[in-house]
Amino acid sequence: MIVSGQIVDIRAHRIFSGEVQVEEGKIIAIRETENAPQQYVMPGFIDSHVHIESSMLVPAQFAELAVLHGTVATVSDPHEIANVLGVDGVKFMIENGKTVPFKFFFGAPSCVPATAFETSGFVIDAAQTATLLHDKDIWYLGEMMNFPGVIFDDPEVHAKIKASLAMDKPVDGHAPLLAGEQLAKYAAAGVSTDHECTNVAEAEEKLKLGMKILIREGSAARDFDMLFPLIDKYPDHVMLCTDDCHPDELQKGHINTKVKKAIANGADVFNVLKIACINPVEHYKLPVGTLRVGDAADFVVVNDLKNFEIARVFVDGKLVAENGKTLFAVDSCVPLNNFSRQLISLQQIEIAAKSNNVNTIIARDGELLTEAGVFNIKIKDRKAVSDTENDILKIVVACRYSNNSPAIGFIKGIGLKKGALACSIAHDSHNLIAVGSSDEEIRNALNKVIESKGGLAAVDGNTVVHLPLPVAGLMSDRSGSEVAALYHNLNMKAAELGSTLRAPFMTMAFMALLVIPALKLGDKGLFDAAKFEFTDLFV
């Protein structure tokens, strides 16, 4: 097979008329020619950090959409499903990914659970982590969210890091707002990346310590605009990632949209392509082609280097997508799950008002970081209830692995005026989470999710919009286009109920992630992530 066009040699910062010859999945020659077509042949895109589960698609269905946008590989941390199903969940992701012509590179989850302050489905200890790291299908140690464990010398945490370094496999980081001596100790332990930076100063402090910075632009956290200057300043030390990408956005675009945006903002085209196509390969030592003789034939053909309209995509020399159509079939999968919760009663989510003021989570659109505030709470029949007029809504987290009493808090920033939202995606232990305008609506939304043993629901009286997620309560067994359409309907319903958030379900799901400041809610109670301890609801 020969593919002709304008060859984009990213390393040499050169574009020339030529042809690429492929045999048995490998590039055997790249030749300069005259009058090659005005189409551009370049390496495929790589998402340098993504949780496939957040697309609500199993890996094969994720690949079916991602290849349409020129993505040929992902560096994927399966810690979402690992929190639900343990090592079996990781193996499911690996095996499902192998059923399609796409390159998934999974890591060994480092934090299952993310903290000891919540209930997860499984625990993966240092010994199990070391066993995983010896697997040829495991390429790195997943993001080390337990940065306090690194800083304060938790032996279990350090054993996991040492096991990865002993296998010459990189250690991914997760260090929001960490700075100074604590950051220096975190980096010195062997942590090599961070995708939690929200400003250039934070990123540069980490870069000076030898860490690579992953510029994140996902469905909830959107840091690209703040971190854009890093691209031309540090092109050898930056990558692009989505972290969490919901199905409706994946249907529209992937890493290609970040590349297009960077070039439109004035970044050097070769620097942008380097961080999108080459740096992940070199950092994670991936067997992904970068358009060199001897490489795997993983490349794309685009119509121009401005809009990056994808004409064709090749993986190991196989044409996998052309002109907006995926050219491989996706087999159905057998769902697996871990879900024990029984239906919730109204009394379980009522709470007596101990005072007029509550510690309140303040959510911000497009951010995983929250703020903490103290607000007057609405009291009805001596119970603390949602106040839609002032956007101080009740938030509930209920354990999915047992029938323990739900934890209750209050949140500002979701914006619902009526109804409720609920889902079984609540990072990272994936208990049930719901926000609503009344106790009755919250109960109804939660019970809809419980009835389907996982999913997303938006309810308003007798009106229900629902997306079942039978695979671990995280992913659908339907096609990507079907899931994207259902998820779009859910977001439209959330907007109808009053939320102005770009991705309300995604934002809500992160309100249970205790390792990201400032105030969060786990299944065991309200948590001060800055102090790393529980705190009282009533003030």
C-alpha positions in Angstrom: 0.0 0.0 0.0 1.2 3.5 -0.9 -0.3 6.7 0.5 0.7 9.9 -1.2 0.4 13.5 0.0 2.3 16.3 1.8 4.3 14.4 4.4 4.4 16.2 7.8 7.8 15.4 9.4 7.2 16.8 12.9 10.7 16.1 14.2 12.4 17.9 11.3 9.8 20.7 11.2 9.4 20.0 7.5 6.6 19.3 5.1 7.4 17.8 1.7 5.6 16.2 -1.3 6.0 12.4 -0.9 4.6 8.9 -0.4 4.5 6.4 2.4 4.9 2.7 1.6 3.3 0.2 4.0 3.8 -3.6 4.1 2.5 -5.9 6.8 1.4 -3.1 9.0 4.8 -1.3 9.0 6.2 1.7 7.1 9.0 0.3 4.9 9.7 3.5 3.0 9.0 7.3 2.9 10.0 8.9 -0.4 10.0 12.4 -1.7 8.1 12.8 -5.0 6.8 15.5 -7.1 3.1 16.6 -7.4 1.7 14.6 -4.6 -1.9 15.4 -3.7 -2.7 18.4 -1.5 -3.6 16.3 1.5 -1.4 16.0 4.5 -0.1 12.7 5.9 0.9 12.9 9.6 1.0 10.7 12.7 -2.2 10.0 14.5 -3.3 11.7 17.6 -2.9 10.3 21.1 -4.9 11.2 24.2 -2.2 11.2 26.9 -4.6 10.7 29.8 -8.2 9.6 29.7 -10.5 7.4 31.7 -12.4 5.5 29.0 -15.2 4.8 31.5 -16.1 8.5 31.6 -17.2 8.3 28.0 -19.9 5.9 29.3 -18.7 3.6 26.5 -16.8 0.3 26.7 -13.3 0.6 25.0 -14.4 -0.8 21.7 -17.3 1.6 21.4 -15.0 4.5 22.4 -12.6 3.5 19.7 -15.5 3.5 17.1 -16.0 7.2 17.7 -12.4 8.3 18.5 -10.9 7.0 15.2 -13.3 9.3 13.3 -11.3 12.2 14.7 -7.8 10.9 13.9 -7.1 9.4 17.3 -5.1 6.2 17.0 -4.2 5.5 20.7 -5.0 6.5 24.3 -3.1 6.3 27.5 -6.0 5.1 29.7 -6.2 4.8 33.5 -8.9 2.3 34.3 -9.3 3.3 38.0 -13.0 4.0 37.6 -13.9 0.4 36.9 -11.2 -0.8 39.2 -12.9 0.9 42.1 -16.1 -1.0 41.3 -14.7 -4.4 40.2 -11.0 -4.5 41.2 -8.5 -6.3 39.0 -11.3 -8.0 37.1 -12.5 -4.6 35.9 -9.0 -3.8 34.6 -8.8 -7.1 32.7 -12.3 -6.4 31.2 -11.0 -3.1 29.8 -7.9 -4.6 28.3 -9.7 -7.5 26.7 -12.5 -5.4 25.3 -10.0 -3.0 23.9 -8.3 -5.8 22.0 -11.4 -6.5 20.0 -10.9 -3.5 17.8 -8.1 -2.0 15.7 -7.1 0.8 18.1 -4.3 1.1 20.5 -5.3 1.3 24.2 -2.5 1.5 26.7 -3.8 0.9 30.2 -2.1 1.6 33.5 -2.3 -0.1 36.9 -4.6 2.0 39.0 -2.7 3.4 42.0 -5.5 4.6 44.2 -8.3 2.0 44.6 -9.9 3.4 46.6 -8.8 7.0 46.1 -9.0 7.5 49.9 -9.7 5.5 53.0 -12.5 8.0 53.8 -15.1 6.4 51.4 -16.5 3.0 50.5 -15.3 1.4 47.2 -16.2 -1.9 45.7 -12.6 -3.2 45.9 -9.1 -2.4 47.3 -6.1 -3.0 45.1 -3.1 -3.1 47.4 0.7 -2.8 46.6 1.1 -6.5 46.0 -1.7 -6.6 43.5 -0.4 -3.5 41.9 3.0 -5.0 41.5 1.5 -8.1 39.9 -0.4 -5.9 37.4 2.7 -4.0 36.6 4.4 -7.2 35.5 1.7 -7.7 32.9 2.8 -6.8 29.3 -0.6 -5.1 28.8 0.0 -2.6 31.7 2.2 0.4 30.6 2.5 2.6 33.6 1.2 3.3 37.2 -2.0 5.3 37.1 -2.3 8.8 38.5 -1.1 8.9 42.1 -4.0 10.9 43.6 -2.9 10.1 47.2 -0.3 12.8 47.2 -0.5 13.1 51.0 0.6 9.4 51.1 3.6 10.3 49.0 4.5 13.3 51.0 4.0 11.7 54.4 5.7 8.4 53.5 2.9 5.9 53.4 4.7 2.6 52.9 1.9 1.2 50.7 1.9 4.2 48.4 5.7 4.2 48.0 5.7 0.4 47.4 3.4 1.0 44.4 5.7 3.7 43.0 8.8 1.6 43.5 7.2 -1.4 41.8 6.5 0.8 38.7 9.9 2.3 38.6 11.5 -1.1 39.0 9.7 -2.2 35.8 10.9 1.0 34.1 7.3 2.1 33.7 6.3 5.8 34.3 4.3 7.0 37.3 1.4 9.4 36.5 0.7 12.2 38.9 -2.3 14.1 40.3 -1.3 17.1 42.4 -3.8 20.0 42.3 -2.4 23.1 43.9 0.6 21.2 45.4 3.6 23.5 45.7 6.9 24.1 47.5 8.7 21.5 49.5 5.7 19.1 49.4 5.6 19.3 45.6 9.4 18.7 45.4 9.1 15.6 47.6 6.2 14.4 45.4 8.2 14.8 42.2 11.4 13.3 43.8 9.5 10.1 44.6 9.3 9.4 40.8 6.0 11.0 39.8 6.5 12.1 36.2 3.4 13.9 35.0 0.5 16.1 36.2 -2.8 16.9 34.5 -4.3 19.0 37.3 -2.6 22.4 36.6 -4.9 25.3 36.2 -2.4 28.1 35.6 1.0 28.7 34.1 2.8 29.4 37.3 1.7 26.1 38.8 2.7 24.3 35.7 6.1 25.9 35.5 6.9 25.0 39.1 6.2 21.3 38.2 8.1 21.6 35.0 11.2 22.8 36.8 11.1 19.6 38.9 11.2 17.5 35.8 7.5 16.7 35.6 5.6 16.7 32.2 2.5 18.7 32.0 -0.7 17.3 30.4 -2.9 20.2 29.2 -6.4 19.0 29.9 -9.5 20.0 28.0 -12.3 17.6 28.9 -16.0 17.6 29.5 -15.8 19.1 33.0 -12.3 20.4 33.6 -11.2 22.8 30.9 -7.7 24.2 31.4 -6.5 24.8 27.9 -7.0 28.5 27.7 -4.9 29.1 30.9 -2.2 26.7 29.9 -2.0 27.4 26.2 1.3 29.5 26.5 3.1 26.3 27.6 2.9 24.8 24.1 5.5 27.0 22.4 7.5 27.6 25.5 7.9 23.9 26.5 7.1 21.8 23.4 9.2 18.9 24.6 7.6 18.6 28.0 3.8 19.0 27.3 1.1 16.7 26.1 -2.7 17.0 25.4 -5.4 15.0 27.2 -9.1 15.0 27.9 -9.0 13.1 31.2 -12.8 12.7 31.1 -14.7 13.0 27.8 -18.5 12.5 27.7 -20.0 10.7 24.7 -21.7 13.7 23.2 -18.4 15.6 23.0 -16.5 12.6 21.8 -19.0 12.3 19.0 -18.1 15.9 17.9 -14.3 15.7 18.3 -11.4 14.6 20.4 -7.7 15.6 20.4 -8.1 17.0 16.9 -10.3 19.8 18.3 -7.6 20.8 20.8 -5.0 20.8 18.0 -7.2 23.0 15.8 -7.8 25.4 18.7 -4.1 25.7 19.5 -3.1 26.5 15.9 -6.0 29.0 15.6 -4.6 30.7 18.7 -1.3 31.1 17.1 0.8 28.2 18.3 3.5 26.7 16.0 2.0 23.9 14.1 5.0 21.6 14.6 5.0 22.2 18.3 1.3 21.4 18.5 1.6 18.2 16.6 4.6 17.2 18.7 2.7 17.4 21.9 -0.3 15.7 20.3 1.4 12.9 18.4 4.9 12.3 19.6 5.5 13.3 23.2 3.1 10.6 24.6 4.8 7.9 22.5 8.2 8.9 23.9 7.2 9.4 27.5 5.2 6.2 27.9 7.4 4.2 25.5 4.4 3.2 23.3 4.6 1.0 20.2 2.7 3.7 18.2 4.1 4.9 14.9 5.2 8.5 14.4 5.6 8.3 10.7 9.2 7.0 10.4 10.5 4.1 8.4 10.3 0.9 10.6 7.4 2.3 12.6 3.9 0.8 12.9 1.8 2.4 10.2 -0.3 4.5 12.5 -1.1 7.7 10.7 -3.8 10.0 9.4 -4.6 11.9 6.2 -6.1 15.3 6.8 -7.3 17.8 4.2 -5.4 20.8 5.7 -3.4 21.8 8.7 -5.9 24.4 9.8 -9.3 22.6 10.3 -7.8 19.1 10.5 -10.7 17.5 8.7 -9.9 13.8 8.9 -10.0 12.0 5.5 -8.5 8.6 6.4 -7.1 6.9 9.5 -4.7 4.0 9.5 -3.8 1.7 12.5 -1.1 -0.9 11.9 -1.6 -0.2 8.2 -5.3 -1.0 8.3 -7.7 1.7 7.1 -10.0 2.1 10.1 -11.9 5.3 9.2 -12.6 7.2 6.1 -14.6 10.4 5.5 -16.6 10.2 8.7 -17.2 6.5 8.7 -15.7 3.9 11.0 -14.7 0.8 9.0 -14.6 -1.9 11.6 -17.4 -3.7 13.5 -17.8 -3.7 17.2 -18.9 -6.9 18.9 -21.4 -6.8 21.8 -20.0 -7.4 25.3 -21.3 -9.2 28.3 -22.0 -6.7 31.1 -20.5 -7.1 34.5 -21.4 -5.2 37.6 -21.1 -4.8 41.4 -24.3 -3.2 42.7 -26.1 -4.0 46.0 -28.1 -0.9 46.9 -31.8 -1.3 47.7 -34.3 1.4 47.1 -34.0 4.5 49.3 -36.8 5.9 51.4 -37.7 9.5 51.9 -36.8 9.4 55.6 -33.2 8.3 54.7 -32.5 11.6 53.0 -34.2 13.9 55.4 -32.0 15.7 57.9 -32.9 17.6 61.1 -31.7 21.2 61.1 -29.2 21.6 63.9 -28.6 25.2 63.1 -29.5 27.9 60.5 -26.1 27.7 58.8 -24.4 24.9 56.8 -21.0 24.3 55.3 -21.7 24.4 51.6 -19.9 23.1 48.5 -19.6 25.8 45.9 -19.3 24.3 42.4 -17.8 26.2 39.4 -18.6 25.4 35.8 -15.6 23.8 34.0 -13.7 23.2 37.2 -13.1 20.2 39.5 -11.9 22.4 42.3 -14.6 23.6 44.6 -14.9 26.3 47.2 -16.4 26.1 50.7 -18.9 28.6 52.0 -21.3 29.0 54.9 -24.9 29.9 54.0 -28.2 30.2 55.7 -30.3 27.0 55.1 -34.0 26.8 54.3 -35.8 25.0 57.1 -39.2 23.3 56.7 -40.8 21.3 59.5 -37.5 21.5 61.4 -35.7 19.8 58.5 -33.0 21.3 56.3 -34.2 21.3 52.7 -33.2 22.6 49.3 -33.5 26.3 48.6 -34.0 26.8 44.9 -34.4 30.5 45.2 -30.9 30.9 46.5 -29.4 27.9 44.6 -28.5 26.0 47.8 -29.5 22.5 47.0 -29.4 19.3 48.9 -26.7 16.8 47.6 -26.8 13.1 48.6 -24.2 10.4 48.3 -25.4 6.8 48.9 -23.2 3.8 49.0 -23.9 1.4 46.1 -22.1 -1.5 47.7 -24.3 -1.6 50.9 -27.5 -0.1 52.4 -25.7 2.3 54.8 -27.4 5.6 55.5 -26.7 8.1 52.8 -24.5 11.2 53.5 -26.1 14.6 53.1 -24.7 18.0 52.2 -25.6 21.2 50.4 -24.2 22.6 47.2 -24.4 25.9 45.4 -23.8 26.3 41.6 -25.8 23.4 40.2 -28.8 25.8 39.6 -31.8 23.5 39.5 -35.1 25.2 39.9 -37.1 22.0 39.9 -36.6 18.2 39.6 -33.4 16.3 40.4 -30.4 14.7 38.8 -28.8 11.4 39.9 -26.1 9.0 38.7 -24.0 6.0 39.6 -20.9 7.8 38.4 -19.4 9.5 41.4 -15.6 9.7 41.3 -13.8 7.6 42.2 -15.6 5.0 44.3 -18.7 5.4 42.2 -21.4 5.4 44.8 -24.7 7.1 43.9 -24.9 10.9 43.9 -27.9 13.1 43.5 -28.8 16.8 43.6 -32.3 18.1 43.6 -34.9 20.7 44.4 -36.7 18.6 47.0 -36.3 15.4 49.0 -39.0 13.7 47.0 -37.4 14.5 43.7 -33.9 13.4 45.0 -35.4 10.1 46.2 -37.2 9.4 42.9 -34.0 10.1 40.9 -31.9 7.9 43.1 -34.4 5.1 42.9 -34.5 5.2 39.1 -30.8 4.7 39.0 -31.0 1.9 41.7 -33.7 0.1 39.7 -31.4 -0.2 36.7 -28.4 -1.0 38.9 -26.6 2.0 37.5 -27.1 4.9 35.2 -28.0 8.5 34.9 -31.4 10.0 35.5 -33.1 13.4 35.4 -36.6 13.5 36.9 -39.3 16.2 37.2 -42.5 14.8 38.7 -43.6 12.0 36.5 -41.2 12.9 33.7 -38.0 10.8 33.6 -35.1 10.8 31.2 -32.8 7.8 31.9 -29.6 6.3 30.5 -28.9 2.8 31.9 -25.3 1.9 32.5 -25.2 -1.9 32.9 -21.4 -2.3 32.7 -20.2 -1.6 36.2 -22.8 1.2 36.6 -20.3 3.2 34.5 -20.7 2.2 30.9 -23.4 1.4 28.4 -23.5 -1.7 26.2 -25.0 0.4 23.4 -23.4 2.0 20.4 -21.6 5.3 20.8 -24.1 7.2 18.8 -27.0 5.9 20.8 -25.3 6.8 24.1 -24.4 10.2 22.9 -28.0 10.9 21.9 -29.4 9.7 25.2 -26.8 11.7 27.1 -27.6 14.8 25.1 -31.2 14.4 26.1 -30.2 14.2 29.7 -28.2 17.4 29.5 -31.1 19.1 27.7 -33.4 18.0 30.5 -31.0 19.3 33.1 -31.0 22.7 31.4 -34.8 22.6 31.3 -34.7 22.0 35.1 -32.6 25.1 35.5 -28.9 24.1 35.4 -26.7 26.4 33.4 -23.6 24.1 33.7 -22.0 22.9 30.5 -21.8 19.3 31.8 -24.0 19.1 34.9 -23.7 15.3 35.3 -20.0 15.4 35.0 -19.7 18.3 37.5 -22.0 16.5 39.9 -20.0 13.3 39.6 -16.8 15.1 40.8 -18.5 16.5 43.9 -17.6 13.1 45.5 -13.9 13.2 44.6 -12.4 13.8 48.0 -8.8 14.3 46.9 -9.6 17.5 45.0 -10.1 20.6 47.2 -11.9 22.3 48.8 -15.1 20.7 50.1 -16.6 17.4 48.8 -19.2 14.8 49.9 -18.4 11.1 50.2 -20.7 8.3 51.2 -19.4 8.7 54.8 -19.9 12.4 55.1 -18.8 16.0 54.3 -15.0 16.1 53.6 -12.5 19.0 53.9 -10.0 18.1 51.2 -7.6 20.9 52.2 -7.3 19.4 55.7 -7.9 15.9 54.5 -10.5 15.2 57.2 -14.3 15.1 57.7 -16.0 18.3 58.7 -19.4 19.1 60.2 -22.4 20.0 58.0 -24.0 22.5 60.4 -22.1 25.5 61.7 
